[in-house]
């Protein structure tokens, strides 16, 4: 939940949603990667598509990275164990 709360704070500043901030972060960090978010309804699909319009400045990206690095994550992250 700390990551979700932190994303909400960033989203409020950018007039967007936490999901859009997450996708904008990924697009900024990995410009050669195309995220494929899962969605089961029209509203979420539209929300995800409009994330491409949320642009993070370098300062915003750095601030987001700094906050993310402060969050402790437990459990497996990635597909390396499969």
mmCIF file of the N, C-alpha and C atoms, coordinates in Angstrom:
data_MODEL
# 
_entry.id   MODEL 
# 
loop_
_atom_site.group_PDB 
_atom_site.id 
_atom_site.type_symbol 
_atom_site.label_atom_id 
_atom_site.label_alt_id 
_atom_site.label_comp_id 
_atom_site.label_asym_id 
_atom_site.label_entity_id 
_atom_site.label_seq_id 
_atom_site.pdbx_PDB_ins_code 
_atom_site.Cartn_x 
_atom_site.Cartn_y 
_atom_site.Cartn_z 
_atom_site.occupancy 
_atom_site.B_iso_or_equiv 
_atom_site.pdbx_formal_charge 
_atom_site.auth_seq_id 
_atom_site.auth_comp_id 
_atom_site.auth_asym_id 
_atom_site.auth_atom_id 
_atom_site.pdbx_PDB_model_num 
ATOM 1   N N  . UNK A 1 1  ? 0.792   -1.209  0.000   1.00 0.00 ? 1  UNK A N  1 
ATOM 2   C CA . UNK A 1 1  ? 0.000   0.000   0.000   1.00 0.00 ? 1  UNK A CA 1 
ATOM 3   C C  . UNK A 1 1  ? 0.839   1.282   0.000   1.00 0.00 ? 1  UNK A C  1 
ATOM 4   N N  . UNK A 1 2  ? 2.058   1.270   0.564   1.00 0.00 ? 2  UNK A N  1 
ATOM 5   C CA . UNK A 1 2  ? 2.834   2.517   0.511   1.00 0.00 ? 2  UNK A CA 1 
ATOM 6   C C  . UNK A 1 2  ? 3.098   2.983   -0.923  1.00 0.00 ? 2  UNK A C  1 
ATOM 7   N N  . UNK A 1 3  ? 3.319   2.046   -1.827  1.00 0.00 ? 3  UNK A N  1 
ATOM 8   C CA . UNK A 1 3  ? 3.565   2.429   -3.222  1.00 0.00 ? 3  UNK A CA 1 
ATOM 9   C C  . UNK A 1 3  ? 2.302   3.031   -3.835  1.00 0.00 ? 3  UNK A C  1 
ATOM 10  N N  . UNK A 1 4  ? 1.158   2.429   -3.551  1.00 0.00 ? 4  UNK A N  1 
ATOM 11  C CA . UNK A 1 4  ? -0.106  2.941   -4.088  1.00 0.00 ? 4  UNK A CA 1 
ATOM 12  C C  . UNK A 1 4  ? -0.373  4.349   -3.573  1.00 0.00 ? 4  UNK A C  1 
ATOM 13  N N  . UNK A 1 5  ? -0.145  4.566   -2.287  1.00 0.00 ? 5  UNK A N  1 
ATOM 14  C CA . UNK A 1 5  ? -0.364  5.899   -1.710  1.00 0.00 ? 5  UNK A CA 1 
ATOM 15  C C  . UNK A 1 5  ? 0.582   6.927   -2.331  1.00 0.00 ? 5  UNK A C  1 
ATOM 16  N N  . UNK A 1 6  ? 1.835   6.538   -2.522  1.00 0.00 ? 6  UNK A N  1 
ATOM 17  C CA . UNK A 1 6  ? 2.797   7.437   -3.127  1.00 0.00 ? 6  UNK A CA 1 
ATOM 18  C C  . UNK A 1 6  ? 2.400   7.764   -4.567  1.00 0.00 ? 6  UNK A C  1 
ATOM 19  N N  . UNK A 1 7  ? 1.929   6.749   -5.298  1.00 0.00 ? 7  UNK A N  1 
ATOM 20  C CA . UNK A 1 7  ? 1.473   6.985   -6.675  1.00 0.00 ? 7  UNK A CA 1 
ATOM 21  C C  . UNK A 1 7  ? 0.252   7.904   -6.700  1.00 0.00 ? 7  UNK A C  1 
ATOM 22  N N  . UNK A 1 8  ? -0.627  7.761   -5.713  1.00 0.00 ? 8  UNK A N  1 
ATOM 23  C CA . UNK A 1 8  ? -1.797  8.657   -5.628  1.00 0.00 ? 8  UNK A CA 1 
ATOM 24  C C  . UNK A 1 8  ? -1.367  10.106  -5.474  1.00 0.00 ? 8  UNK A C  1 
ATOM 25  N N  . UNK A 1 9  ? -0.355  10.340  -4.648  1.00 0.00 ? 9  UNK A N  1 
ATOM 26  C CA . UNK A 1 9  ? 0.141   11.708  -4.452  1.00 0.00 ? 9  UNK A CA 1 
ATOM 27  C C  . UNK A 1 9  ? 0.671   12.285  -5.758  1.00 0.00 ? 9  UNK A C  1 
ATOM 28  N N  . UNK A 1 10 ? 1.473   11.517  -6.473  1.00 0.00 ? 10 UNK A N  1 
ATOM 29  C CA . UNK A 1 10 ? 1.991   11.967  -7.769  1.00 0.00 ? 10 UNK A CA 1 
ATOM 30  C C  . UNK A 1 10 ? 0.843   12.177  -8.761  1.00 0.00 ? 10 UNK A C  1 
ATOM 31  N N  . UNK A 1 11 ? -0.126  11.266  -8.752  1.00 0.00 ? 11 UNK A N  1 
ATOM 32  C CA . UNK A 1 11 ? -1.267  11.361  -9.674  1.00 0.00 ? 11 UNK A CA 1 
ATOM 33  C C  . UNK A 1 11 ? -2.068  12.630  -9.417  1.00 0.00 ? 11 UNK A C  1 
ATOM 34  N N  . UNK A 1 12 ? -2.287  12.960  -8.158  1.00 0.00 ? 12 UNK A N  1 
ATOM 35  C CA . UNK A 1 12 ? -3.036  14.177  -7.830  1.00 0.00 ? 12 UNK A CA 1 
ATOM 36  C C  . UNK A 1 12 ? -2.339  15.414  -8.373  1.00 0.00 ? 12 UNK A C  1 
ATOM 37  N N  . UNK A 1 13 ? -1.015  15.436  -8.295  1.00 0.00 ? 13 UNK A N  1 
ATOM 38  C CA . UNK A 1 13 ? -0.250  16.585  -8.795  1.00 0.00 ? 13 UNK A CA 1 
ATOM 39  C C  . UNK A 1 13 ? -0.327  16.694  -10.319 1.00 0.00 ? 13 UNK A C  1 
ATOM 40  N N  . UNK A 1 14 ? -0.479  15.558  -11.003 1.00 0.00 ? 14 UNK A N  1 
ATOM 41  C CA . UNK A 1 14 ? -0.499  15.543  -12.464 1.00 0.00 ? 14 UNK A CA 1 
ATOM 42  C C  . UNK A 1 14 ? -1.919  15.434  -13.035 1.00 0.00 ? 14 UNK A C  1 
ATOM 43  N N  . UNK A 1 15 ? -2.920  15.485  -12.156 1.00 0.00 ? 15 UNK A N  1 
ATOM 44  C CA . UNK A 1 15 ? -4.312  15.365  -12.586 1.00 0.00 ? 15 UNK A CA 1 
ATOM 45  C C  . UNK A 1 15 ? -4.509  14.086  -13.415 1.00 0.00 ? 15 UNK A C  1 
ATOM 46  N N  . UNK A 1 16 ? -4.016  12.985  -12.850 1.00 0.00 ? 16 UNK A N  1 
ATOM 47  C CA . UNK A 1 16 ? -4.108  11.691  -13.518 1.00 0.00 ? 16 UNK A CA 1 
ATOM 48  C C  . UNK A 1 16 ? -4.417  10.621  -12.478 1.00 0.00 ? 16 UNK A C  1 
ATOM 49  N N  . UNK A 1 17 ? -4.305  9.377   -12.874 1.00 0.00 ? 17 UNK A N  1 
ATOM 50  C CA . UNK A 1 17 ? -4.583  8.274   -11.959 1.00 0.00 ? 17 UNK A CA 1 
ATOM 51  C C  . UNK A 1 17 ? -3.271  7.561   -11.603 1.00 0.00 ? 17 UNK A C  1 
ATOM 52  N N  . UNK A 1 18 ? -3.258  6.805   -10.501 1.00 0.00 ? 18 UNK A N  1 
ATOM 53  C CA . UNK A 1 18 ? -2.049  6.038   -10.170 1.00 0.00 ? 18 UNK A CA 1 
ATOM 54  C C  . UNK A 1 18 ? -1.617  5.097   -11.303 1.00 0.00 ? 18 UNK A C  1 
ATOM 55  N N  . UNK A 1 19 ? -2.588  4.484   -11.968 1.00 0.00 ? 19 UNK A N  1 
ATOM 56  C CA . UNK A 1 19 ? -2.253  3.589   -13.086 1.00 0.00 ? 19 UNK A CA 1 
ATOM 57  C C  . UNK A 1 19 ? -1.571  4.364   -14.215 1.00 0.00 ? 19 UNK A C  1 
ATOM 58  N N  . UNK A 1 20 ? -2.054  5.556   -14.494 1.00 0.00 ? 20 UNK A N  1 
ATOM 59  C CA . UNK A 1 20 ? -1.447  6.365   -15.547 1.00 0.00 ? 20 UNK A CA 1 
ATOM 60  C C  . UNK A 1 20 ? -0.029  6.795   -15.165 1.00 0.00 ? 20 UNK A C  1 
ATOM 61  N N  . UNK A 1 21 ? 0.179   7.119   -13.894 1.00 0.00 ? 21 UNK A N  1 
ATOM 62  C CA . UNK A 1 21 ? 1.516   7.482   -13.433 1.00 0.00 ? 21 UNK A CA 1 
ATOM 63  C C  . UNK A 1 21 ? 2.451   6.284   -13.576 1.00 0.00 ? 21 UNK A C  1 
ATOM 64  N N  . UNK A 1 22 ? 1.966   5.105   -13.216 1.00 0.00 ? 22 UNK A N  1 
ATOM 65  C CA . UNK A 1 22 ? 2.779   3.892   -13.350 1.00 0.00 ? 22 UNK A CA 1 
ATOM 66  C C  . UNK A 1 22 ? 3.195   3.664   -14.797 1.00 0.00 ? 22 UNK A C  1 
ATOM 67  N N  . UNK A 1 23 ? 2.246   3.802   -15.701 1.00 0.00 ? 23 UNK A N  1 
ATOM 68  C CA . UNK A 1 23 ? 2.553   3.602   -17.120 1.00 0.00 ? 23 UNK A CA 1 
ATOM 69  C C  . UNK A 1 23 ? 3.453   4.713   -17.649 1.00 0.00 ? 23 UNK A C  1 
ATOM 70  N N  . UNK A 1 24 ? 3.219   5.949   -17.234 1.00 0.00 ? 24 UNK A N  1 
ATOM 71  C CA . UNK A 1 24 ? 4.073   7.066   -17.660 1.00 0.00 ? 24 UNK A CA 1 
ATOM 72  C C  . UNK A 1 24 ? 5.499   6.867   -17.157 1.00 0.00 ? 24 UNK A C  1 
ATOM 73  N N  . UNK A 1 25 ? 5.638   6.357   -15.924 1.00 0.00 ? 25 UNK A N  1 
ATOM 74  C CA . UNK A 1 25 ? 6.963   6.063   -15.372 1.00 0.00 ? 25 UNK A CA 1 
ATOM 75  C C  . UNK A 1 25 ? 7.666   5.023   -16.233 1.00 0.00 ? 25 UNK A C  1 
ATOM 76  N N  . UNK A 1 26 ? 6.942   3.962   -16.578 1.00 0.00 ? 26 UNK A N  1 
ATOM 77  C CA . UNK A 1 26 ? 7.541   2.895   -17.382 1.00 0.00 ? 26 UNK A CA 1 
ATOM 78  C C  . UNK A 1 26 ? 7.946   3.416   -18.758 1.00 0.00 ? 26 UNK A C  1 
ATOM 79  N N  . UNK A 1 27 ? 7.081   4.206   -19.380 1.00 0.00 ? 27 UNK A N  1 
ATOM 80  C CA . UNK A 1 27 ? 7.394   4.754   -20.698 1.00 0.00 ? 27 UNK A CA 1 
ATOM 81  C C  . UNK A 1 27 ? 8.601   5.686   -20.640 1.00 0.00 ? 27 UNK A C  1 
ATOM 82  N N  . UNK A 1 28 ? 8.746   6.422   -19.538 1.00 0.00 ? 28 UNK A N  1 
ATOM 83  C CA . UNK A 1 28 ? 9.882   7.333   -19.381 1.00 0.00 ? 28 UNK A CA 1 
ATOM 84  C C  . UNK A 1 28 ? 11.175  6.557   -19.120 1.00 0.00 ? 28 UNK A C  1 
ATOM 85  N N  . UNK A 1 29 ? 11.093  5.546   -18.274 1.00 0.00 ? 29 UNK A N  1 
ATOM 86  C CA . UNK A 1 29 ? 12.275  4.778   -17.882 1.00 0.00 ? 29 UNK A CA 1 
ATOM 87  C C  . UNK A 1 29 ? 12.755  3.838   -18.986 1.00 0.00 ? 29 UNK A C  1 
ATOM 88  N N  . UNK A 1 30 ? 11.805  3.234   -19.686 1.00 0.00 ? 30 UNK A N  1 
ATOM 89  C CA . UNK A 1 30 ? 12.133  2.245   -20.715 1.00 0.00 ? 30 UNK A CA 1 
ATOM 90  C C  . UNK A 1 30 ? 11.504  2.662   -22.050 1.00 0.00 ? 30 UNK A C  1 
ATOM 91  N N  . UNK A 1 31 ? 12.094  3.613   -22.759 1.00 0.00 ? 31 UNK A N  1 
ATOM 92  C CA . UNK A 1 31 ? 11.464  4.125   -23.986 1.00 0.00 ? 31 UNK A CA 1 
ATOM 93  C C  . UNK A 1 31 ? 11.323  3.093   -25.100 1.00 0.00 ? 31 UNK A C  1 
ATOM 94  N N  . UNK A 1 32 ? 12.081  1.997   -25.026 1.00 0.00 ? 32 UNK A N  1 
ATOM 95  C CA . UNK A 1 32 ? 12.003  0.970   -26.070 1.00 0.00 ? 32 UNK A CA 1 
ATOM 96  C C  . UNK A 1 32 ? 11.126  -0.209  -25.670 1.00 0.00 ? 32 UNK A C  1 
ATOM 97  N N  . UNK A 1 33 ? 10.361  -0.049  -24.589 1.00 0.00 ? 33 UNK A N  1 
ATOM 98  C CA . UNK A 1 33 ? 9.486   -1.110  -24.102 1.00 0.00 ? 33 UNK A CA 1 
ATOM 99  C C  . UNK A 1 33 ? 8.036   -0.651  -24.262 1.00 0.00 ? 33 UNK A C  1 
ATOM 100 N N  . UNK A 1 34 ? 7.186   -1.556  -24.676 1.00 0.00 ? 34 UNK A N  1 
ATOM 101 C CA . UNK A 1 34 ? 5.762   -1.253  -24.802 1.00 0.00 ? 34 UNK A CA 1 
ATOM 102 C C  . UNK A 1 34 ? 5.023   -2.017  -23.712 1.00 0.00 ? 34 UNK A C  1 
ATOM 103 N N  . UNK A 1 35 ? 4.507   -1.298  -22.705 1.00 0.00 ? 35 UNK A N  1 
ATOM 104 C CA . UNK A 1 35 ? 3.764   -1.990  -21.651 1.00 0.00 ? 35 UNK A CA 1 
ATOM 105 C C  . UNK A 1 35 ? 2.442   -2.524  -22.194 1.00 0.00 ? 35 UNK A C  1 
ATOM 106 N N  . UNK A 1 36 ? 2.034   -3.664  -21.701 1.00 0.00 ? 36 UNK A N  1 
ATOM 107 C CA . UNK A 1 36 ? 0.750   -4.252  -22.100 1.00 0.00 ? 36 UNK A CA 1 
ATOM 108 C C  . UNK A 1 36 ? -0.076  -4.457  -20.830 1.00 0.00 ? 36 UNK A C  1 
ATOM 109 N N  . UNK A 1 37 ? -0.786  -3.404  -20.403 1.00 0.00 ? 37 UNK A N  1 
ATOM 110 C CA . UNK A 1 37 ? -1.590  -3.538  -19.184 1.00 0.00 ? 37 UNK A CA 1 
ATOM 111 C C  . UNK A 1 37 ? -2.847  -4.349  -19.455 1.00 0.00 ? 37 UNK A C  1 
ATOM 112 N N  . UNK A 1 38 ? -3.238  -5.126  -18.492 1.00 0.00 ? 38 UNK A N  1 
ATOM 113 C CA . UNK A 1 38 ? -4.473  -5.892  -18.615 1.00 0.00 ? 38 UNK A CA 1 
ATOM 114 C C  . UNK A 1 38 ? -5.664  -5.049  -18.209 1.00 0.00 ? 38 UNK A C  1 
ATOM 115 N N  . UNK A 1 39 ? -6.750  -5.203  -18.901 1.00 0.00 ? 39 UNK A N  1 
ATOM 116 C CA . UNK A 1 39 ? -7.977  -4.476  -18.587 1.00 0.00 ? 39 UNK A CA 1 
ATOM 117 C C  . UNK A 1 39 ? -9.173  -5.334  -18.941 1.00 0.00 ? 39 UNK A C  1 
ATOM 118 N N  . UNK A 1 40 ? -10.200 -5.225  -18.096 1.00 0.00 ? 40 UNK A N  1 
ATOM 119 C CA . UNK A 1 40 ? -11.408 -6.001  -18.337 1.00 0.00 ? 40 UNK A CA 1 
ATOM 120 C C  . UNK A 1 40 ? -12.612 -5.142  -18.675 1.00 0.00 ? 40 UNK A C  1 
ATOM 121 N N  . UNK A 1 41 ? -12.420 -3.824  -18.635 1.00 0.00 ? 41 UNK A N  1 
ATOM 122 C CA . UNK A 1 41 ? -13.561 -2.988  -19.003 1.00 0.00 ? 41 UNK A CA 1 
ATOM 123 C C  . UNK A 1 41 ? -13.102 -1.764  -19.798 1.00 0.00 ? 41 UNK A C  1 
ATOM 124 N N  . UNK A 1 42 ? -14.043 -1.175  -20.475 1.00 0.00 ? 42 UNK A N  1 
ATOM 125 C CA . UNK A 1 42 ? -13.766 -0.066  -21.387 1.00 0.00 ? 42 UNK A CA 1 
ATOM 126 C C  . UNK A 1 42 ? -13.111 1.121   -20.679 1.00 0.00 ? 42 UNK A C  1 
ATOM 127 N N  . UNK A 1 43 ? -13.571 1.439   -19.468 1.00 0.00 ? 43 UNK A N  1 
ATOM 128 C CA . UNK A 1 43 ? -13.033 2.586   -18.739 1.00 0.00 ? 43 UNK A CA 1 
ATOM 129 C C  . UNK A 1 43 ? -11.542 2.420   -18.443 1.00 0.00 ? 43 UNK A C  1 
ATOM 130 N N  . UNK A 1 44 ? -11.130 1.233   -18.047 1.00 0.00 ? 44 UNK A N  1 
ATOM 131 C CA . UNK A 1 44 ? -9.715  0.985   -17.738 1.00 0.00 ? 44 UNK A CA 1 
ATOM 132 C C  . UNK A 1 44 ? -8.870  0.991   -19.002 1.00 0.00 ? 44 UNK A C  1 
ATOM 133 N N  . UNK A 1 45 ? -9.425  0.494   -20.094 1.00 0.00 ? 45 UNK A N  1 
ATOM 134 C CA . UNK A 1 45 ? -8.692  0.519   -21.362 1.00 0.00 ? 45 UNK A CA 1 
ATOM 135 C C  . UNK A 1 45 ? -8.428  1.968   -21.774 1.00 0.00 ? 45 UNK A C  1 
ATOM 136 N N  . UNK A 1 46 ? -9.447  2.808   -21.670 1.00 0.00 ? 46 UNK A N  1 
ATOM 137 C CA . UNK A 1 46 ? -9.289  4.223   -22.016 1.00 0.00 ? 46 UNK A CA 1 
ATOM 138 C C  . UNK A 1 46 ? -8.307  4.899   -21.064 1.00 0.00 ? 46 UNK A C  1 
ATOM 139 N N  . UNK A 1 47 ? -8.418  4.587   -19.763 1.00 0.00 ? 47 UNK A N  1 
ATOM 140 C CA . UNK A 1 47 ? -7.482  5.143   -18.775 1.00 0.00 ? 47 UNK A CA 1 
ATOM 141 C C  . UNK A 1 47 ? -6.042  4.778   -19.141 1.00 0.00 ? 47 UNK A C  1 
ATOM 142 N N  . UNK A 1 48 ? -5.824  3.524   -19.484 1.00 0.00 ? 48 UNK A N  1 
ATOM 143 C CA . UNK A 1 48 ? -4.476  3.086   -19.844 1.00 0.00 ? 48 UNK A CA 1 
ATOM 144 C C  . UNK A 1 48 ? -3.976  3.741   -21.125 1.00 0.00 ? 48 UNK A C  1 
ATOM 145 N N  . UNK A 1 49 ? -4.829  3.869   -22.100 1.00 0.00 ? 49 UNK A N  1 
ATOM 146 C CA . UNK A 1 49 ? -4.423  4.501   -23.362 1.00 0.00 ? 49 UNK A CA 1 
ATOM 147 C C  . UNK A 1 49 ? -4.052  5.969   -23.165 1.00 0.00 ? 49 UNK A C  1 
ATOM 148 N N  . UNK A 1 50 ? -4.794  6.665   -22.319 1.00 0.00 ? 50 UNK A N  1 
ATOM 149 C CA . UNK A 1 50 ? -4.508  8.083   -22.110 1.00 0.00 ? 50 UNK A CA 1 
ATOM 150 C C  . UNK A 1 50 ? -3.276  8.305   -21.239 1.00 0.00 ? 50 UNK A C  1 
ATOM 151 N N  . UNK A 1 51 ? -2.709  7.241   -20.681 1.00 0.00 ? 51 UNK A N  1 
ATOM 152 C CA . UNK A 1 51 ? -1.465  7.377   -19.924 1.00 0.00 ? 51 UNK A CA 1 
ATOM 153 C C  . UNK A 1 51 ? -0.346  7.884   -20.815 1.00 0.00 ? 51 UNK A C  1 
ATOM 154 N N  . UNK A 1 52 ? -0.433  7.632   -22.112 1.00 0.00 ? 52 UNK A N  1 
ATOM 155 C CA . UNK A 1 52 ? 0.606   8.116   -23.030 1.00 0.00 ? 52 UNK A CA 1 
ATOM 156 C C  . UNK A 1 52 ? 0.624   9.640   -23.110 1.00 0.00 ? 52 UNK A C  1 
ATOM 157 N N  . UNK A 1 53 ? -0.450  10.287  -22.644 1.00 0.00 ? 53 UNK A N  1 
ATOM 158 C CA . UNK A 1 53 ? -0.514  11.750  -22.637 1.00 0.00 ? 53 UNK A CA 1 
ATOM 159 C C  . UNK A 1 53 ? 0.043   12.345  -21.343 1.00 0.00 ? 53 UNK A C  1 
ATOM 160 N N  . UNK A 1 54 ? 0.312   11.498  -20.362 1.00 0.00 ? 54 UNK A N  1 
ATOM 161 C CA . UNK A 1 54 ? 0.885   11.958  -19.093 1.00 0.00 ? 54 UNK A CA 1 
ATOM 162 C C  . UNK A 1 54 ? 2.399   11.958  -19.259 1.00 0.00 ? 54 UNK A C  1 
ATOM 163 N N  . UNK A 1 55 ? 2.975   13.144  -19.290 1.00 0.00 ? 55 UNK A N  1 
ATOM 164 C CA . UNK A 1 55 ? 4.416   13.248  -19.467 1.00 0.00 ? 55 UNK A CA 1 
ATOM 165 C C  . UNK A 1 55 ? 5.066   13.635  -18.152 1.00 0.00 ? 55 UNK A C  1 
ATOM 166 N N  . UNK A 1 56 ? 6.080   12.878  -17.791 1.00 0.00 ? 56 UNK A N  1 
ATOM 167 C CA . UNK A 1 56 ? 6.843   13.190  -16.595 1.00 0.00 ? 56 UNK A CA 1 
ATOM 168 C C  . UNK A 1 56 ? 8.084   13.981  -16.991 1.00 0.00 ? 56 UNK A C  1 
ATOM 169 N N  . UNK A 1 57 ? 8.311   15.090  -16.304 1.00 0.00 ? 57 UNK A N  1 
ATOM 170 C CA . UNK A 1 57 ? 9.556   15.813  -16.533 1.00 0.00 ? 57 UNK A CA 1 
ATOM 171 C C  . UNK A 1 57 ? 10.688  14.987  -15.925 1.00 0.00 ? 57 UNK A C  1 
ATOM 172 N N  . UNK A 1 58 ? 11.911  15.340  -16.268 1.00 0.00 ? 58 UNK A N  1 
ATOM 173 C CA . UNK A 1 58 ? 13.050  14.627  -15.680 1.00 0.00 ? 58 UNK A CA 1 
ATOM 174 C C  . UNK A 1 58 ? 13.053  14.778  -14.163 1.00 0.00 ? 58 UNK A C  1 
ATOM 175 N N  . UNK A 1 59 ? 12.696  15.952  -13.664 1.00 0.00 ? 59 UNK A N  1 
ATOM 176 C CA . UNK A 1 59 ? 12.639  16.171  -12.210 1.00 0.00 ? 59 UNK A CA 1 
ATOM 177 C C  . UNK A 1 59 ? 11.541  15.329  -11.567 1.00 0.00 ? 59 UNK A C  1 
ATOM 178 N N  . UNK A 1 60 ? 10.377  15.248  -12.210 1.00 0.00 ? 60 UNK A N  1 
ATOM 179 C CA . UNK A 1 60 ? 9.286   14.422  -11.682 1.00 0.00 ? 60 UNK A CA 1 
ATOM 180 C C  . UNK A 1 60 ? 9.674   12.948  -11.691 1.00 0.00 ? 60 UNK A C  1 
ATOM 181 N N  . UNK A 1 61 ? 10.316  12.523  -12.768 1.00 0.00 ? 61 UNK A N  1 
ATOM 182 C CA . UNK A 1 61 ? 10.752  11.139  -12.855 1.00 0.00 ? 61 UNK A CA 1 
ATOM 183 C C  . UNK A 1 61 ? 11.757  10.823  -11.754 1.00 0.00 ? 61 UNK A C  1 
ATOM 184 N N  . UNK A 1 62 ? 12.715  11.709  -11.550 1.00 0.00 ? 62 UNK A N  1 
ATOM 185 C CA . UNK A 1 62 ? 13.721  11.504  -10.506 1.00 0.00 ? 62 UNK A CA 1 
ATOM 186 C C  . UNK A 1 62 ? 13.070  11.461  -9.135  1.00 0.00 ? 62 UNK A C  1 
ATOM 187 N N  . UNK A 1 63 ? 12.116  12.346  -8.876  1.00 0.00 ? 63 UNK A N  1 
ATOM 188 C CA . UNK A 1 63 ? 11.414  12.351  -7.590  1.00 0.00 ? 63 UNK A CA 1 
ATOM 189 C C  . UNK A 1 63 ? 10.644  11.047  -7.400  1.00 0.00 ? 63 UNK A C  1 
ATOM 190 N N  . UNK A 1 64 ? 10.007  10.575  -8.447  1.00 0.00 ? 64 UNK A N  1 
ATOM 191 C CA . UNK A 1 64 ? 9.258   9.319   -8.381  1.00 0.00 ? 64 UNK A CA 1 
ATOM 192 C C  . UNK A 1 64 ? 10.210  8.142   -8.139  1.00 0.00 ? 64 UNK A C  1 
ATOM 193 N N  . UNK A 1 65 ? 11.320  8.106   -8.841  1.00 0.00 ? 65 UNK A N  1 
ATOM 194 C CA . UNK A 1 65 ? 12.320  7.055   -8.645  1.00 0.00 ? 65 UNK A CA 1 
ATOM 195 C C  . UNK A 1 65 ? 12.843  7.065   -7.207  1.00 0.00 ? 65 UNK A C  1 
ATOM 196 N N  . UNK A 1 66 ? 13.112  8.254   -6.685  1.00 0.00 ? 66 UNK A N  1 
ATOM 197 C CA . UNK A 1 66 ? 13.614  8.385   -5.312  1.00 0.00 ? 66 UNK A CA 1 
ATOM 198 C C  . UNK A 1 66 ? 12.615  7.814   -4.321  1.00 0.00 ? 66 UNK A C  1 
ATOM 199 N N  . UNK A 1 67 ? 11.343  8.157   -4.496  1.00 0.00 ? 67 UNK A N  1 
ATOM 200 C CA . UNK A 1 67 ? 10.304  7.647   -3.593  1.00 0.00 ? 67 UNK A CA 1 
ATOM 201 C C  . UNK A 1 67 ? 10.120  6.137   -3.745  1.00 0.00 ? 67 UNK A C  1 
ATOM 202 N N  . UNK A 1 68 ? 10.153  5.649   -4.978  1.00 0.00 ? 68 UNK A N  1 
ATOM 203 C CA . UNK A 1 68 ? 10.028  4.203   -5.201  1.00 0.00 ? 68 UNK A CA 1 
ATOM 204 C C  . UNK A 1 68 ? 11.174  3.439   -4.546  1.00 0.00 ? 68 UNK A C  1 
ATOM 205 N N  . UNK A 1 69 ? 12.374  3.991   -4.613  1.00 0.00 ? 69 UNK A N  1 
ATOM 206 C CA . UNK A 1 69 ? 13.528  3.323   -4.021  1.00 0.00 ? 69 UNK A CA 1 
ATOM 207 C C  . UNK A 1 69 ? 13.471  3.278   -2.501  1.00 0.00 ? 69 UNK A C  1 
ATOM 208 N N  . UNK A 1 70 ? 12.654  4.127   -1.899  1.00 0.00 ? 70 UNK A N  1 
ATOM 209 C CA . UNK A 1 70 ? 12.483  4.121   -0.445  1.00 0.00 ? 70 UNK A CA 1 
ATOM 210 C C  . UNK A 1 70 ? 11.522  3.023   0.007   1.00 0.00 ? 70 UNK A C  1 
ATOM 211 N N  . UNK A 1 71 ? 10.702  2.524   -0.918  1.00 0.00 ? 71 UNK A N  1 
ATOM 212 C CA . UNK A 1 71 ? 9.688   1.524   -0.576  1.00 0.00 ? 71 UNK A CA 1 
ATOM 213 C C  . UNK A 1 71 ? 10.314  0.136   -0.555  1.00 0.00 ? 71 UNK A C  1 
ATOM 214 N N  . UNK A 1 72 ? 10.051  -0.581  0.504   1.00 0.00 ? 72 UNK A N  1 
ATOM 215 C CA . UNK A 1 72 ? 10.543  -1.945  0.610   1.00 0.00 ? 72 UNK A CA 1 
ATOM 216 C C  . UNK A 1 72 ? 9.526   -2.883  -0.030  1.00 0.00 ? 72 UNK A C  1 
ATOM 217 N N  . UNK A 1 73 ? 9.995   -3.737  -0.922  1.00 0.00 ? 73 UNK A N  1 
ATOM 218 C CA . UNK A 1 73 ? 9.118   -4.660  -1.627  1.00 0.00 ? 73 UNK A CA 1 
ATOM 219 C C  . UNK A 1 73 ? 9.471   -6.075  -1.185  1.00 0.00 ? 73 UNK A C  1 
ATOM 220 N N  . UNK A 1 74 ? 8.440   -6.837  -0.842  1.00 0.00 ? 74 UNK A N  1 
ATOM 221 C CA . UNK A 1 74 ? 8.622   -8.203  -0.406  1.00 0.00 ? 74 UNK A CA 1 
ATOM 222 C C  . UNK A 1 74 ? 8.113   -9.155  -1.480  1.00 0.00 ? 74 UNK A C  1 
ATOM 223 N N  . UNK A 1 75 ? 8.746   -10.324 -1.579  1.00 0.00 ? 75 UNK A N  1 
ATOM 224 C CA . UNK A 1 75 ? 8.275   -11.332 -2.528  1.00 0.00 ? 75 UNK A CA 1 
ATOM 225 C C  . UNK A 1 75 ? 9.046   -11.280 -3.826  1.00 0.00 ? 75 UNK A C  1 
ATOM 226 N N  . UNK A 1 76 ? 8.662   -12.181 -4.702  1.00 0.00 ? 76 UNK A N  1 
ATOM 227 C CA . UNK A 1 76 ? 9.323   -12.349 -5.988  1.00 0.00 ? 76 UNK A CA 1 
ATOM 228 C C  . UNK A 1 76 ? 8.889   -11.259 -6.961  1.00 0.00 ? 76 UNK A C  1 
ATOM 229 N N  . UNK A 1 77 ? 9.839   -10.679 -7.675  1.00 0.00 ? 77 UNK A N  1 
ATOM 230 C CA . UNK A 1 77 ? 9.540   -9.648  -8.677  1.00 0.00 ? 77 UNK A CA 1 
ATOM 231 C C  . UNK A 1 77 ? 10.142  -10.076 -9.999  1.00 0.00 ? 77 UNK A C  1 
ATOM 232 N N  . UNK A 1 78 ? 9.334   -10.549 -10.899 1.00 0.00 ? 78 UNK A N  1 
ATOM 233 C CA . UNK A 1 78 ? 9.834   -10.941 -12.213 1.00 0.00 ? 78 UNK A CA 1 
ATOM 234 C C  . UNK A 1 78 ? 9.550   -12.385 -12.521 1.00 0.00 ? 78 UNK A C  1 
ATOM 235 N N  . UNK A 1 79 ? 9.999   -12.815 -13.679 1.00 0.00 ? 79 UNK A N  1 
ATOM 236 C CA . UNK A 1 79 ? 9.708   -14.170 -14.146 1.00 0.00 ? 79 UNK A CA 1 
ATOM 237 C C  . UNK A 1 79 ? 10.925  -15.085 -14.070 1.00 0.00 ? 79 UNK A C  1 
ATOM 238 N N  . UNK A 1 80 ? 12.012  -14.645 -13.461 1.00 0.00 ? 80 UNK A N  1 
ATOM 239 C CA . UNK A 1 80 ? 13.243  -15.431 -13.445 1.00 0.00 ? 80 UNK A CA 1 
ATOM 240 C C  . UNK A 1 80 ? 13.099  -16.800 -12.826 1.00 0.00 ? 80 UNK A C  1 
ATOM 241 N N  . UNK A 1 81 ? 12.154  -16.984 -11.904 1.00 0.00 ? 81 UNK A N  1 
ATOM 242 C CA . UNK A 1 81 ? 12.009  -18.258 -11.224 1.00 0.00 ? 81 UNK A CA 1 
ATOM 243 C C  . UNK A 1 81 ? 11.068  -19.224 -11.918 1.00 0.00 ? 81 UNK A C  1 
ATOM 244 N N  . UNK A 1 82 ? 10.540  -18.856 -13.072 1.00 0.00 ? 82 UNK A N  1 
ATOM 245 C CA . UNK A 1 82 ? 9.564   -19.729 -13.744 1.00 0.00 ? 82 UNK A CA 1 
ATOM 246 C C  . UNK A 1 82 ? 10.187  -20.515 -14.852 1.00 0.00 ? 82 UNK A C  1 
# 
